[in-house]
């Protein structure tokens, strides 16, 4: 059976974003932006399953700013 390793960014998100309006900032990269969006999507899905948030809410969101050169992951609730 293959073991699935978590992305280091996912571990960091789970560890650092504990309360509302916490955020983590990364340098902009298209590849990292895609990884973070997938990770956040999965974390939001799991939060809905655990009934932490309602169906139409998002616990985490990704804000990208290519011009300023950063990606920010924010906890909304």
C-alpha positions as CSV (number, residue, x, y, z in Angstrom):
1,X,0.0,0.0,0.0
2,X,1.4,3.4,-1.0
3,X,1.7,6.0,1.6
4,X,0.5,9.5,0.6
5,X,2.7,12.3,1.9
6,X,1.1,15.7,2.7
7,X,2.5,18.8,1.0
8,X,4.6,20.9,3.3
9,X,2.2,23.8,2.5
10,X,-0.8,21.8,3.6
11,X,0.9,20.9,6.9
12,X,1.8,24.6,7.4
13,X,-1.8,25.7,6.6
14,X,-3.3,23.2,9.1
15,X,-0.8,24.2,11.8
16,X,-0.7,28.0,11.4
17,X,-4.3,28.9,10.5
18,X,-6.0,28.3,13.8
19,X,-8.3,31.3,14.2
20,X,-10.3,33.7,12.0
21,X,-8.3,36.1,9.8
22,X,-5.0,34.2,10.3
23,X,-3.1,34.1,7.0
24,X,0.1,32.7,5.4
25,X,1.9,34.5,2.6
26,X,4.0,32.8,-0.1
27,X,6.0,34.1,-3.1
28,X,4.0,33.9,-6.3
29,X,4.4,30.9,-8.5
30,X,1.8,29.5,-10.9
31,X,2.5,25.9,-9.8
32,X,2.3,26.7,-6.1
33,X,-1.0,28.6,-6.7
34,X,-2.5,25.6,-8.3
35,X,-1.3,23.3,-5.5
36,X,-2.6,25.7,-2.8
37,X,-6.0,26.0,-4.5
38,X,-6.4,22.2,-4.7
39,X,-5.2,21.9,-1.0
40,X,-7.6,24.6,0.2
41,X,-10.5,23.0,-1.8
42,X,-9.8,19.7,-0.1
43,X,-9.6,21.2,3.3
44,X,-12.9,23.1,2.8
45,X,-14.5,19.8,1.6
46,X,-13.3,18.1,4.8
47,X,-14.6,21.0,6.9
48,X,-18.0,20.6,5.4
49,X,-18.0,16.9,6.1
50,X,-17.0,17.6,9.7
51,X,-19.8,20.3,9.9
52,X,-17.3,23.0,10.8
53,X,-18.8,25.2,8.1
54,X,-22.1,25.2,6.1
55,X,-22.4,24.0,2.5
56,X,-22.0,27.5,1.0
57,X,-19.2,28.7,3.2
58,X,-15.4,28.4,2.8
59,X,-13.2,28.0,5.8
60,X,-10.0,28.8,3.8
61,X,-9.5,30.9,0.7
62,X,-6.6,31.7,-1.6
63,X,-5.8,35.3,-2.7
64,X,-3.3,35.7,-5.5
65,X,-1.6,38.9,-6.6
66,X,0.7,38.3,-9.6
67,X,1.7,41.9,-9.8
68,X,2.8,42.2,-6.2
69,X,4.2,38.7,-6.4
70,X,2.4,36.9,-3.6
71,X,-0.2,34.2,-2.8
72,X,-2.0,34.5,0.5
73,X,-4.0,31.7,2.2
74,X,-6.6,33.1,4.7
75,X,-8.8,31.5,7.2
76,X,-12.3,33.0,6.9
77,X,-14.1,31.6,10.0
